[in-house]
């Protein structure tokens, strides 16, 4: 029985050494895995900061574009309003000069001229988009486009 205990002792010791070596290998694997994960986390955090900085830049640019858009839309409204006023003045001028009717009729039949519909035109359904040049010579009034 004593001899069997002596034989079991080296086996037990060998088994403990093997388990200790396995445990050290496991610890080394876990440490390597932890270092790898920490490295990936740091890399992802860096990428996240870059993406967040890019997002802030894009938001800033979007704000600038929105501001420019509002400004240009306001300028466009002013231009349209000024154009409407000029068209109204032009129509009033034409309505006040009945002798220009034959000039407008001749110009209206010319298909090479582009027309703009004007809802305020009472005598004509269409008005030239660009105002004609009006010349007064003695008692004659002439218009040219």
Beta strands, then each sheet from edge to edge (+ up, - down):
strand 1: 115-117
strand 2: 126-128
strand 3: 133-137
strand 4: 140-144
sheet 1: 1+ 2-
sheet 2: 3+ 4-
end
